[in-house]
């Protein structure tokens, strides 16, 4: 018996087919061309940094940007994944830009990329070594695939680093907002949660989903298509989706309650922003190459106090009432906030409280669900959604109306803003150390203004898209340490949206990436800041346990300390430091 079994086993082993190992065949022509390319590129980098004229410098940057957009918004999102549709002028423009990239013609690029999506679980085991977007990062949407979320790659490629999300929902456009693009397909929060539940166990064998190349793939789930089509065609809001997805509700029978919102572009703002960014880029050149060191330090100082005026002032003091400040500190913060030229405190606070109360809805002024560009700066280039205006009237602003400093700034803002934001910053270098007037204007005013604007905007965009959610995974706000360093502490955004009244805007008692907290603590030590509100460890743990299982949150969003929906128990558990009676 033993001999026969051994013979049988030997026979089975012998007849088992052997898979031939894949042998790499090097294309030496390409190796030679790539070697020449990189040698020339290093020489070009030297010229780019040291010898090229500034016009050549900006021309190179411009070509890089349009080439990336040609591949990203064109070949990738439009033609490959059919994430949106484009009229002829935009298709021609994207085709020209894609040709600049010299990455094969669109037809071949799309064919290869659709193959990559369809067979990523097999072929990509070999290819992953070439792509950072499939190696280093997080997998919040599907643990069973190689693709990851990588913020660094996202910045390099104009938005293609959110790769775990992209491989899960390849039809999501998350790109265009205005103009020649239409039928932009996106993904509802409910669909994302539904997919996460199916693929969140990390088991490859239990995964039943078939990889997709994009919208229109024959293997795309019909129920998923129904949900996406409904959102795209009818422009449903959150409440409509909740009704449609409630238990066994009929998606086909549910009806939208209103017409889709039509974007009304404010061309004046677009022209002003074009000038600002052209002037800001020239100011960056002056900042690096031609400005005196006094002007460089002056510009840095202005950027620092401007950021504090927004973060420690408009945001933590006035918007969220996270601490209280005596008159001298309120005056200083008001002046610094005026330097920022981001609307007067009254309007800034109103919009921000609405953002917290109605986050990620049409009432949110910079709703991140409308894409990175809209939440970053696009919301300032079009008329506000009617819901923003309607809901804005329901937010309590009586505390601001009782503050003489805030109301003085509001009354004289049209005089104070241009004086403090542009004239004084440019006048100081010109008058005190004989800086060239043009350099003063473009460096201390234009470059500094553009830089601080984008810093603030990153909180509205990046801090609602890329990062972790340790305190509440049911909201869009995330923890993003990069944004924190840029904004002096506003990147711990998941925590901040859960506990908006905490003066630290973060859980940890650390000044790492949170200089605004250090500033407020210093002001408290000299007696100018008091009643610093914080959150106890027990309160944080209780909230994490409540919202850490992926279920929808029960608590109402808050704009900050004193919101009418804030629970009495939460108020009792909050910690107030440097307390004193008014």
C-alpha positions as CSV (number, residue, x, y, z in Angstrom):
1,X,0.0,0.0,0.0
2,X,2.8,2.4,0.9
3,X,4.6,1.7,-2.4
4,X,1.5,2.3,-4.5
5,X,0.7,5.5,-2.7
6,X,4.3,6.7,-3.3
7,X,4.0,5.9,-6.9
8,X,0.7,7.6,-7.3
9,X,2.1,10.8,-5.7
10,X,5.1,10.7,-8.0
11,X,2.9,10.4,-11.0
12,X,0.7,13.4,-10.0
13,X,3.8,15.5,-9.5
14,X,5.2,14.5,-12.8
15,X,2.1,15.4,-14.8
16,X,1.6,18.8,-13.0
17,X,2.0,21.5,-15.6
18,X,5.0,23.8,-15.0
19,X,4.5,27.5,-15.6
20,X,7.4,29.0,-17.5
21,X,8.9,31.9,-15.5
22,X,8.6,35.3,-17.2
23,X,11.9,36.4,-18.8
24,X,12.6,40.1,-19.0
25,X,13.6,41.2,-22.5
26,X,15.4,44.5,-22.3
27,X,14.8,47.0,-25.1
28,X,18.2,48.6,-25.4
29,X,17.1,51.4,-27.6
30,X,14.8,52.6,-24.9
31,X,17.5,52.2,-22.2
32,X,19.9,54.3,-24.4
33,X,17.2,57.0,-25.0
34,X,16.3,57.1,-21.3
35,X,20.0,57.5,-20.3
36,X,20.4,60.4,-22.6
37,X,17.1,61.9,-21.4
38,X,18.2,61.9,-17.7
39,X,21.6,63.2,-18.4
40,X,20.1,66.1,-20.4
41,X,17.5,66.5,-17.6
42,X,20.1,67.0,-15.0
43,X,21.8,69.6,-17.1
44,X,18.4,71.2,-17.6
45,X,17.8,71.2,-13.9
46,X,21.1,73.2,-13.4
47,X,20.0,75.7,-16.1
48,X,16.5,75.9,-14.6
49,X,17.9,76.8,-11.1
50,X,21.0,78.9,-12.0
51,X,21.2,80.3,-15.5
52,X,17.8,80.4,-17.2
53,X,15.9,83.7,-17.5
54,X,12.9,84.1,-15.3
55,X,10.6,84.0,-18.3
56,X,12.1,80.6,-19.3
57,X,11.7,79.5,-15.6
58,X,8.0,80.2,-15.7
59,X,7.5,78.9,-19.2
60,X,9.0,75.5,-18.0
61,X,6.7,75.5,-15.0
62,X,3.7,76.3,-17.2
63,X,4.5,73.4,-19.6
64,X,4.9,71.0,-16.7
65,X,1.5,72.0,-15.4
66,X,-0.3,71.7,-18.8
67,X,1.4,68.4,-19.5
68,X,0.2,67.0,-16.2
69,X,-3.3,68.2,-16.8
70,X,-3.3,66.7,-20.3
71,X,-2.5,63.3,-18.8
72,X,-4.5,63.6,-15.6
73,X,-7.7,65.5,-16.5
74,X,-7.5,64.4,-20.2
75,X,-6.2,61.0,-21.0
76,X,-6.9,59.6,-17.5
77,X,-10.2,61.0,-16.2
78,X,-11.9,62.0,-19.4
79,X,-11.0,59.4,-22.0
80,X,-9.9,56.4,-19.9
81,X,-12.4,56.4,-17.1
82,X,-15.2,58.5,-18.7
83,X,-15.6,60.3,-15.4
84,X,-17.0,63.3,-17.1
85,X,-17.8,64.6,-20.6
86,X,-16.2,67.5,-22.4
87,X,-17.2,69.7,-25.3
88,X,-15.1,70.0,-28.4
89,X,-13.0,73.0,-27.3
90,X,-12.0,71.3,-24.1
91,X,-11.2,68.0,-25.8
92,X,-9.0,69.8,-28.3
93,X,-7.2,71.6,-25.5
94,X,-6.7,68.5,-23.4
95,X,-5.5,66.6,-26.5
96,X,-2.8,69.3,-27.2
97,X,-1.7,69.2,-23.6
98,X,-1.6,65.4,-23.6
99,X,0.6,65.5,-26.7
100,X,3.0,67.8,-24.8
101,X,3.5,65.0,-22.3
102,X,4.8,62.6,-25.0
103,X,3.4,59.5,-23.2
104,X,2.1,57.7,-26.3
105,X,-1.1,58.8,-28.1
106,X,-4.4,58.9,-26.2
107,X,-5.6,55.7,-27.8
108,X,-2.7,53.6,-26.6
109,X,-2.5,55.4,-23.2
110,X,-6.2,54.6,-22.5
111,X,-5.8,51.0,-23.7
112,X,-2.9,50.3,-21.4
113,X,-4.5,52.1,-18.4
114,X,-7.9,50.2,-18.8
115,X,-5.9,47.0,-18.9
116,X,-4.1,48.1,-15.7
117,X,-7.4,48.5,-13.9
118,X,-9.0,45.4,-15.3
119,X,-6.1,43.1,-14.4
120,X,-4.5,44.9,-11.6
121,X,-4.7,41.9,-9.2
122,X,-2.6,39.8,-11.6
123,X,-0.2,41.8,-13.7
124,X,0.3,44.5,-11.2
125,X,2.1,42.2,-8.8
126,X,5.1,42.7,-11.1
127,X,4.5,46.3,-12.0
128,X,3.9,47.7,-8.5
129,X,7.6,48.1,-7.8
130,X,7.7,50.9,-10.4
131,X,4.9,52.9,-8.7
132,X,4.9,54.7,-5.4
133,X,1.1,55.0,-5.7
134,X,0.9,51.2,-5.3
135,X,3.5,50.8,-2.4
136,X,3.6,53.4,0.3
137,X,0.5,54.8,1.8
138,X,-2.9,54.0,3.4
139,X,-5.8,51.9,2.1
140,X,-8.9,53.4,3.7
141,X,-11.3,52.2,0.9
142,X,-10.1,48.7,0.0
143,X,-7.4,46.8,1.9
144,X,-7.4,44.0,-0.7
145,X,-5.8,45.9,-3.6
146,X,-2.2,47.2,-4.0
147,X,-3.1,50.9,-4.7
148,X,-2.7,53.3,-1.8
149,X,-3.4,56.9,-0.8
150,X,-0.2,59.0,-1.1
151,X,-0.3,62.7,-0.6
152,X,3.2,63.4,-1.9
153,X,2.3,61.7,-5.3
154,X,-0.9,63.7,-5.3
155,X,0.9,67.0,-5.3
156,X,3.4,65.8,-8.0
157,X,0.7,64.6,-10.4
158,X,-2.1,67.2,-10.0
159,X,-4.4,64.9,-8.0
160,X,-3.6,61.3,-8.9
161,X,-2.2,60.2,-5.6
162,X,-5.5,59.2,-4.0
163,X,-5.0,55.9,-5.7
164,X,-6.8,53.5,-3.3
165,X,-10.0,55.6,-3.7
166,X,-9.4,55.8,-7.5
167,X,-9.1,52.0,-8.0
168,X,-12.2,51.5,-5.9
169,X,-14.2,54.2,-7.7
170,X,-12.4,54.9,-11.0
171,X,-15.4,56.8,-12.5
172,X,-15.2,59.6,-9.9
173,X,-14.1,62.7,-11.8
174,X,-13.1,65.0,-8.8
175,X,-11.6,67.4,-11.2
176,X,-13.6,70.0,-13.2
177,X,-16.1,72.5,-11.7
178,X,-16.7,75.1,-14.3
179,X,-16.9,75.7,-18.1
180,X,-16.7,73.1,-20.8
181,X,-17.0,69.9,-18.6
182,X,-20.4,68.3,-17.8
183,X,-22.0,65.1,-16.6
184,X,-19.3,64.9,-13.9
185,X,-19.7,61.6,-12.1
186,X,-19.0,61.3,-8.4
187,X,-19.6,58.9,-5.6
188,X,-22.1,59.3,-2.8
189,X,-21.0,58.9,0.8
190,X,-23.5,56.0,1.1
191,X,-21.9,54.1,-1.8
192,X,-18.4,54.6,-0.3
193,X,-19.6,53.2,3.1
194,X,-21.3,50.3,1.3
195,X,-18.1,49.4,-0.5
196,X,-16.0,49.8,2.6
197,X,-18.2,47.3,4.5
198,X,-17.8,44.8,1.7
199,X,-14.1,45.0,1.4
200,X,-13.0,46.2,4.8
201,X,-12.2,42.8,6.3
202,X,-8.8,42.6,4.5
203,X,-9.5,39.1,3.1
204,X,-8.5,38.6,-0.5
205,X,-10.4,35.3,-0.9
206,X,-13.7,36.8,0.3
207,X,-13.5,39.7,-2.1
208,X,-16.2,39.4,-4.8
209,X,-15.8,42.7,-6.5
210,X,-14.4,42.8,-10.0
211,X,-11.8,45.5,-10.8
212,X,-13.2,48.2,-13.1
213,X,-11.5,50.5,-15.7
214,X,-14.1,53.2,-15.2
215,X,-17.6,54.3,-16.1
216,X,-19.3,51.9,-18.6
217,X,-17.2,48.8,-17.8
218,X,-19.4,45.8,-18.5
219,X,-18.6,44.3,-15.1
220,X,-19.8,47.4,-13.2
221,X,-22.5,46.6,-10.7
222,X,-26.0,47.7,-11.9
223,X,-27.0,49.0,-8.4
224,X,-23.9,51.1,-8.2
225,X,-24.7,52.5,-11.7
226,X,-28.2,53.4,-10.6
227,X,-27.0,55.3,-7.6
228,X,-24.3,57.2,-9.5
229,X,-26.6,58.0,-12.5
230,X,-29.3,59.3,-10.1
231,X,-26.8,61.6,-8.5
232,X,-25.3,62.8,-11.8
233,X,-28.6,63.4,-13.6
234,X,-30.8,64.8,-10.9
235,X,-28.2,66.4,-8.6
236,X,-29.7,65.0,-5.5
237,X,-28.9,66.3,-2.0
238,X,-28.1,64.4,1.1
239,X,-31.7,64.0,2.3
240,X,-32.8,62.6,-1.1
241,X,-30.1,60.0,-0.9
242,X,-31.0,59.0,2.6
243,X,-34.6,58.4,1.6
244,X,-33.5,56.5,-1.5
245,X,-31.1,54.3,0.4
246,X,-33.3,53.7,3.5
247,X,-33.7,50.0,4.1
248,X,-35.2,48.6,1.0
249,X,-36.4,51.9,-0.5
250,X,-36.9,52.0,-4.3
251,X,-34.2,54.0,-6.0
252,X,-36.3,54.4,-9.2
253,X,-39.4,55.6,-7.4
254,X,-37.6,58.3,-5.4
255,X,-37.8,61.8,-6.9
256,X,-35.5,64.8,-6.5
257,X,-37.1,67.7,-4.7
258,X,-35.3,70.6,-6.6
259,X,-33.5,71.5,-9.8
260,X,-29.7,71.1,-9.9
261,X,-27.8,74.1,-8.7
262,X,-26.3,76.1,-11.5
263,X,-22.9,77.7,-11.0
264,X,-22.8,81.4,-11.6
265,X,-19.2,82.5,-12.3
266,X,-18.0,85.8,-10.9
267,X,-15.6,86.9,-13.7
268,X,-14.3,89.9,-11.7
269,X,-12.9,87.5,-9.1
270,X,-11.4,85.3,-11.8
271,X,-9.5,88.2,-13.4
272,X,-8.3,89.4,-9.9
273,X,-7.1,85.9,-9.1
274,X,-5.3,85.6,-12.4
275,X,-3.4,88.8,-11.7
276,X,-2.8,87.8,-8.1
277,X,-1.2,84.5,-9.1
278,X,0.9,85.9,-11.9
279,X,2.1,88.7,-9.6
280,X,2.6,86.1,-6.8
281,X,4.8,83.9,-9.0
282,X,6.9,86.9,-9.9
283,X,7.0,87.9,-6.2
284,X,8.3,84.4,-5.5
285,X,11.1,84.9,-8.0
286,X,12.0,88.3,-6.3
287,X,11.8,86.7,-2.9
288,X,14.4,84.1,-3.9
289,X,16.7,86.0,-6.1
290,X,16.5,89.8,-6.0
291,X,14.9,91.0,-2.7
292,X,17.1,92.3,0.1
293,X,17.4,90.1,3.2
294,X,15.4,92.7,5.1
295,X,12.5,92.3,2.7
296,X,12.7,88.5,2.9
297,X,12.4,88.6,6.7
298,X,9.7,91.3,6.6
299,X,7.7,89.1,4.2
300,X,8.1,86.1,6.4
301,X,7.0,88.1,9.5
302,X,3.9,89.4,7.7
303,X,3.0,85.8,6.6
304,X,3.4,84.6,10.2
305,X,1.3,87.3,11.9
306,X,-1.3,87.1,9.1
307,X,-1.6,83.4,9.8
308,X,-2.0,84.1,13.5
309,X,-4.7,86.7,12.8
310,X,-6.7,84.0,11.0
311,X,-5.9,81.0,13.2
312,X,-5.7,82.4,16.7
313,X,-8.0,85.3,16.0
314,X,-10.8,84.9,13.5
315,X,-10.9,81.1,13.9
316,X,-10.3,80.0,17.5
317,X,-11.2,83.2,19.3
318,X,-14.1,84.7,17.3
319,X,-15.6,81.8,15.3
320,X,-15.4,79.1,18.0
321,X,-15.1,81.1,21.2
322,X,-12.5,78.6,22.3
323,X,-10.9,81.2,24.6
324,X,-11.4,84.8,25.6
325,X,-9.1,87.7,25.0
326,X,-8.7,91.1,26.7
327,X,-8.9,94.3,24.6
328,X,-5.2,94.7,23.7
329,X,-5.0,91.1,22.3
330,X,-8.3,91.5,20.4
331,X,-7.0,94.7,18.8
332,X,-3.7,93.0,17.8
333,X,-5.5,90.0,16.4
334,X,-8.0,92.2,14.5
335,X,-5.1,94.1,12.9
336,X,-3.3,90.9,11.9
337,X,-6.6,89.4,10.5
338,X,-7.0,92.6,8.4
339,X,-3.6,92.0,6.9
340,X,-4.9,88.7,5.6
341,X,-7.6,90.3,3.5
342,X,-10.0,87.3,3.8
343,X,-13.1,89.4,4.5
344,X,-13.8,91.2,7.8
345,X,-14.1,89.1,11.0
346,X,-17.9,89.2,11.0
347,X,-18.3,87.7,7.6
348,X,-15.4,85.3,8.1
349,X,-16.9,83.9,11.3
350,X,-20.4,83.7,9.8
351,X,-19.2,81.6,6.9
352,X,-17.1,79.4,9.1
353,X,-19.9,78.7,11.6
354,X,-22.1,77.8,8.7
355,X,-19.4,75.5,7.5
356,X,-19.3,73.6,10.8
357,X,-23.1,73.5,11.3
358,X,-23.8,72.3,7.7
359,X,-20.5,70.7,6.8
360,X,-20.3,68.9,3.4
361,X,-23.8,70.0,2.3
362,X,-25.0,72.7,-0.1
363,X,-25.1,75.1,2.8
364,X,-21.3,74.7,3.3
365,X,-19.6,77.6,1.6
366,X,-16.6,75.4,0.5
367,X,-18.3,72.0,0.4
368,X,-15.4,69.5,-0.1
369,X,-17.8,67.1,-1.8
370,X,-17.7,69.3,-4.9
371,X,-14.1,68.6,-5.4
372,X,-10.6,69.8,-4.5
373,X,-10.6,72.9,-6.7
374,X,-14.0,74.1,-5.5
375,X,-13.3,73.6,-1.8
376,X,-9.8,75.1,-2.2
377,X,-10.6,78.3,-4.2
378,X,-13.4,77.7,-6.7
379,X,-16.0,78.7,-4.1
380,X,-14.6,82.2,-4.3
381,X,-15.0,82.4,-8.0
382,X,-18.8,81.8,-8.2
383,X,-21.9,83.0,-6.4
384,X,-22.8,81.3,-3.2
385,X,-25.3,78.5,-3.2
386,X,-28.7,79.8,-2.0
387,X,-28.5,77.4,1.0
388,X,-25.4,79.1,2.2
389,X,-27.3,82.4,2.4
390,X,-30.4,80.9,3.9
391,X,-28.6,78.8,6.6
392,X,-26.3,81.6,7.3
393,X,-29.1,83.7,8.6
394,X,-29.9,81.0,11.2
395,X,-26.5,81.1,12.9
396,X,-26.1,83.2,16.1
397,X,-23.8,86.1,15.7
398,X,-24.9,88.2,18.7
399,X,-21.5,87.7,20.4
400,X,-19.8,89.4,17.5
401,X,-22.3,92.3,17.4
402,X,-21.5,92.9,21.0
403,X,-17.7,93.1,20.3
404,X,-16.7,96.7,19.6
405,X,-13.4,95.7,17.9
406,X,-15.2,93.4,15.4
407,X,-17.9,96.0,14.6
408,X,-15.3,98.8,14.2
409,X,-13.4,96.6,11.7
410,X,-16.6,95.7,9.8
411,X,-17.6,99.4,9.5
412,X,-14.2,100.6,8.2
413,X,-13.1,97.5,6.4
414,X,-13.0,99.0,2.9
415,X,-10.5,101.5,4.2
416,X,-8.5,99.3,6.5
417,X,-8.1,96.3,4.3
418,X,-6.2,97.7,1.3
419,X,-4.1,99.9,3.7
420,X,-3.0,97.0,5.9
421,X,-3.0,94.2,3.3
422,X,-1.1,96.0,0.4
423,X,0.0,99.5,1.0
424,X,1.8,99.2,4.4
425,X,3.6,95.9,3.5
426,X,5.0,97.4,0.3
427,X,5.8,100.8,1.8
428,X,7.9,99.6,4.7
429,X,10.7,98.0,2.7
430,X,10.7,100.9,0.2
431,X,10.9,103.6,2.9
432,X,13.1,102.1,5.6
433,X,15.8,100.2,3.7
434,X,15.4,101.6,0.1
435,X,14.1,98.4,-1.5
436,X,12.9,98.7,-5.1
437,X,9.3,99.7,-5.1
438,X,8.3,96.9,-7.6
439,X,10.2,94.3,-5.5
440,X,8.4,95.5,-2.4
441,X,5.0,95.3,-4.0
442,X,5.4,91.9,-5.6
443,X,7.2,90.3,-2.7
444,X,5.7,91.7,0.5
445,X,2.2,92.2,-0.8
446,X,1.4,89.9,-3.8
447,X,3.6,86.9,-3.0
448,X,2.8,87.0,0.7
449,X,-0.9,87.4,0.1
450,X,-1.1,84.5,-2.4
451,X,1.0,82.3,0.0
452,X,-1.2,82.9,3.0
453,X,-4.4,82.5,1.0
454,X,-3.4,79.1,-0.2
455,X,-2.4,78.1,3.3
456,X,-5.9,78.9,4.6
457,X,-7.5,77.2,1.6
458,X,-5.7,74.0,2.3
459,X,-7.7,73.6,5.5
460,X,-10.9,73.7,3.5
461,X,-9.6,71.3,0.8
462,X,-6.7,69.0,1.8
463,X,-7.8,68.8,5.4
464,X,-11.2,67.5,4.3
465,X,-9.8,64.9,1.8
466,X,-6.4,63.3,2.6
467,X,-5.6,62.0,6.1
468,X,-6.8,59.9,9.0
469,X,-10.0,60.0,11.0
470,X,-9.1,58.8,14.5
471,X,-12.0,60.7,16.3
472,X,-14.9,60.3,13.9
473,X,-14.7,58.4,10.6
474,X,-18.1,59.5,9.5
475,X,-17.1,63.0,8.6
476,X,-14.9,64.3,5.8
477,X,-12.5,66.3,8.0
478,X,-9.2,64.5,8.5
479,X,-5.9,64.8,10.4
480,X,-3.2,66.2,8.0
481,X,0.1,67.1,9.7
482,X,1.4,68.8,6.5
483,X,-1.5,71.3,6.6
484,X,-0.8,71.8,10.3
485,X,2.8,73.0,9.7
486,X,1.6,75.3,6.9
487,X,-1.2,76.9,8.9
488,X,0.4,76.9,12.4
489,X,-1.9,74.2,13.7
490,X,-5.1,73.9,11.7
491,X,-4.5,70.5,10.1
492,X,-5.8,68.4,13.1
493,X,-9.1,68.8,11.5
494,X,-10.9,65.6,12.3
495,X,-10.4,66.4,16.0
496,X,-11.4,70.0,15.4
497,X,-14.7,69.2,13.8
498,X,-15.6,66.9,16.7
499,X,-14.5,69.3,19.4
500,X,-14.5,72.8,17.8
501,X,-14.4,74.6,21.1
502,X,-11.0,73.2,22.1
503,X,-8.6,76.2,21.9
504,X,-5.7,73.8,20.9
505,X,-7.7,72.5,17.8
506,X,-5.9,69.3,18.6
507,X,-5.9,66.6,21.3
508,X,-2.2,66.4,22.1
509,X,-0.6,69.0,24.4
510,X,2.2,69.7,22.0
511,X,3.4,72.7,19.9
512,X,4.5,70.4,17.1
513,X,2.9,71.9,14.0
514,X,0.7,74.0,16.3
515,X,2.3,77.4,16.9
516,X,-1.1,79.0,17.3
517,X,-1.5,77.0,20.5
518,X,1.9,78.2,21.7
519,X,0.9,81.8,21.0
520,X,-2.4,81.5,22.9
521,X,-0.6,79.9,25.8
522,X,1.9,82.7,25.9
523,X,-0.9,85.3,25.9
524,X,-2.5,83.4,28.8
525,X,0.7,83.6,30.8
526,X,0.8,87.4,30.5
527,X,-2.9,87.6,31.2
528,X,-4.2,88.7,27.9
529,X,-6.0,85.4,27.1
530,X,-8.1,83.5,29.6
531,X,-10.9,80.9,29.9
532,X,-9.0,78.5,27.6
533,X,-11.4,75.7,26.8
534,X,-10.2,72.1,26.2
535,X,-11.5,68.6,26.2
536,X,-10.8,65.9,28.9
537,X,-9.3,62.6,28.0
538,X,-12.5,60.8,29.2
539,X,-14.6,62.9,26.8
540,X,-12.4,62.1,23.9
541,X,-12.5,58.4,24.7
542,X,-16.3,58.5,25.0
543,X,-16.6,60.1,21.6
544,X,-14.1,57.8,19.9
545,X,-16.0,54.7,21.2
546,X,-19.3,56.2,20.0
547,X,-18.1,56.9,16.5
548,X,-15.3,54.5,16.0
549,X,-17.3,51.7,14.5
550,X,-18.1,53.3,11.2
551,X,-21.8,54.0,12.0
552,X,-23.4,57.3,11.2
553,X,-22.9,59.9,13.9
554,X,-25.9,60.8,16.2
555,X,-24.4,64.1,17.5
556,X,-25.3,67.3,15.8
557,X,-22.4,69.3,14.3
558,X,-21.4,72.4,16.3
559,X,-19.9,75.7,15.2
560,X,-18.1,76.1,18.5
561,X,-18.6,77.0,22.2
562,X,-22.1,78.3,22.9
563,X,-23.8,76.5,20.0
564,X,-27.5,75.9,21.0
565,X,-27.1,72.2,20.1
566,X,-24.1,71.7,22.4
567,X,-25.1,69.3,25.2
568,X,-25.0,70.4,28.9
569,X,-23.0,67.3,29.7
570,X,-20.3,68.2,27.2
571,X,-20.1,71.7,28.7
572,X,-19.6,70.3,32.1
573,X,-16.9,67.9,31.0
574,X,-15.0,70.6,29.1
575,X,-11.9,71.9,30.7
576,X,-11.5,75.7,31.0
577,X,-8.0,77.0,31.8
578,X,-7.0,80.4,33.1
579,X,-10.6,81.0,34.1
580,X,-11.7,84.4,35.5
581,X,-14.9,86.2,35.8
582,X,-15.8,88.8,33.2
